[in-house]
Amino acid sequence: MNAGAVRSLSAVVMLAFCAPVLSATRPLELENWIDRDLVPYVADQLSTHPRFRNESLRFVVMKDANPQPVTSALAISLRDRLQDALTDTPGIRIAWRPDQAVPGRISGSGHVDCNADKVHYFIGLELAETRTGEFELVLRALDLDDRSWVAGFGKTWSGALTSTQHRAWREVATDRSFLGERDVPFDESQTDLLAAQLAHKLGCSLLQQVDGEYIAAPNAGDAADAGRMIELVTNNLAAYHALQVTTNSGDANAAIEARAHRVDDELFQYWVTVKPKAPSSDLKTISASAYVHMEEKFNPAEVVAAVPASATARSGAMLSNLRLIELDDWRSCSNRGDCYALQTRSSADAVVFFLNHQRTLGLVRLGGEECDRRASARIIRANESVNFSLLDDDSGGGAWLPGDKWELSPSMDTYYVLAASDNKAARALARHIERLPLRCTASVRQGLQGAELQRWLTELEAIAANWQTRVDWQAIRVRNRY
């Protein structure tokens, strides 16, 4: 055999020996690594390590030692892959989660486990991109009692993602195991899950108190939707044997009520509260809450004639029935497109002013085509309506909601009408309103904002307090279409 043949044979032999070595050092693809390495490791650690014995665990996606309700779709899918593989492993106790079926907290025999959702350890996966463009997945366990990482417990993978995984990494997703928290609110189709969570929180709080027995009746004045929620909650509470519910308020020593409080735009915090009727009672007020996304139901603008119609006065406040309407006569409009107007009624002769808080641009006063520098006012007769043509031919497509407060930073365009039934009150309002920038064309204009607006609103409140029943206001919010 010549020298060239020997060198060729040597090269083949070296490649044959080197190939398995190179293959062995190449990192496993991420999902294969979870199945082959991570799942067996975690199963062994959690089921045999004395620190985890009889302790409740929860698998979460983490970042900087904090669980993430909103993270990447890839991270959540990897967490689910690990969690699902270990769910039925003997010796591992996984805490109940809000996105699971209710029986996780109530056994088949009807007994309630108030500790089913209590967590001692977070088993956290953290996925991050490295400076080299590769990715690293780190598994650790966080002891929630002292907020420390468990020493000796951990596993790390690093490598490249597939194209499918990379797309999932860029996709933002919510972790449904945080359902009911601010970042992952319930939606309106999940009233059963919402009621179950509220009942669990309320029921366990009632079971922990030792001051006496609650006999609660719903508030007679509650709205229909609040009544339905109370019914759902009390039905779920039956398994807890912690609250007697009666329809006879005379037999009750407490009231149970449900309220949705707006937090931001369409985000609400829903509270169910059991409150003792007697202020001197030894019983304490007990509440439970969860976050809910409630989509606002906009009213359509009704098409009406341009001439204001007479109407019967309503008892109560001076102004009533402020709404957005669509006029059927474009000659009554300030533009030549769709013609929207504000319409309101008054129970007394009054001077009325119209304002617009443009979203992100501040509060302005609205004027007619004449663009009078003085505060533009309209006269409205008792028991009649007045229309005020708007400058936009869009006006949110005619979709609107009633408003109930003055805001520094409203989430949508808001229109206000202010009225005064006394000449002196009208002059005071006019002088105050003239301090606002005037908008009298379809173009938006920078209005009053921030600290200046706060001062203006404070002074408006003082004027209204001084004249009391002779000054009134109403507001509507218009859906923004951009």
Phi, psi and omega in degrees: 000128183282172185297323181295321180293323179295317179297319179297317180295320180297319180296319179296317180297316180297318178296322180297322180281327185282328186304312179297326180295314179297320180295323183290331182275346179287129183294146176295148173300146194307308183293325176295323179296320178298314183291318188270327184251309190288313182301311178298322180296310182294320179301317180293315182295314185287331183269343184242334182290127184299336182293330183264359185296126178062017178261146182272135186239157172217132179270127184221161168269133185236159171209126181053045176068016179236135176294147186246108176293330179237122184208204181270151179298326180294314181299319180293320180295324177291320176299315180297322181298315179292313183298314181297325181290339185250000187302318184257019180285125179301139178090354179250122182251106182263128183294151175293145181239152182298338180273003178268168177294152185301324183305348176298338181250348179233120185287170179299333178276000177091002180282141182265135175250101181285353178258004185299328182256007177282138186237133176258324181230136166267124170263103192253137172252129177236119182249127183216152177273135181271173180295336181276357180094354175273183182235154179229131176246124183240132175251130175216166178241130181251123175279116185284342180293316181240011178052047179233151176285143178284119182294139176083357179250121178168159181204144183224138172236145172218146181165196182261150175268153171286168180297323178294316178295323180296321177296318179293329177296323181280345182276126179278136181217157178257145179271109185292349176289350176261018184305130181102346176273169189303319183281345180225069184287157169296157169250174189291346178274359185247036181298330178293316179292321178299314181297321180295318180293316179296320179295321180296313180297315182292315182297317181290326176293321178294322180293332183279341182275150184233019185274347180152183183260135179265131170238108191247146174236141177295151176291130183296331184272004181295146176294163184300318182293325176294321177298320179294320179294318178299320178298316179296316181296314182293328174297318178291329182289344183303324182290342184273341180051042184242353185211129171268134180244132180229151176268352180263107184297337178293334179272353188267145171252004180208162175242144175245129183223156179234134181217139174252120181252125181293131177257313183195118177055251181256015177263128180234151170254118185263124182245137166242127188230136170252118187234127179298144182284326182266123179302332182274003183294148174286343179290147181256156172287129182237131184229159172218146182217160174205158181269142183224137172266117182240108182289129182285139181265107183282145175271138176280149177287125181277136178281124181224168176291156184288334183279126179302136181264149176291152180213155178284135180293147177255149178287155177108227184294162182294311181272150177206156170059040172294130182206167175261128181236162174246119182279143181267007180233101184294343179292343178271003187257165176271358181220180182245016176258208173302139190248104179253153180211157170270138176231134177217162178239161178221144177272358180215158172302133185206159170260130184238146179234146181241131182236159179222120171265103180283127181303126179075352184244353174097179187269132177229161171263147183261134178239166177279190182296337182286345177053047179295133179295332180283160181301121181286121182236154175238152175261133177236132181271154181303137176065022176234170178250157174229141177252139176235110183294132180274160186278336182271146172265007180256296179047046175066022181068016178083012180262126187215163177225148174293147176250153184231008180200163173269130183239147175284327182221076181294152182278350177210164179304135183231136177246141179236147168238130177246139183226147176225129181261007180233138184300317179294320178296320179297318179294321178297318177295316182300314179299321181289318182291330179296345177284347179277145173302144183265132173241120182224017174228175181289343179286139176289160182220144177299126182249191181282132183220172170057224185296324179297317179294320178301317178295320180297317180292324178297318179291324176298319178298322178294320179297314180297320179294325181292321184262351174046246188291353180268358175233137181215162178209158172216164182215152168225152177248137185247134182297129177278139185253017178234000000 
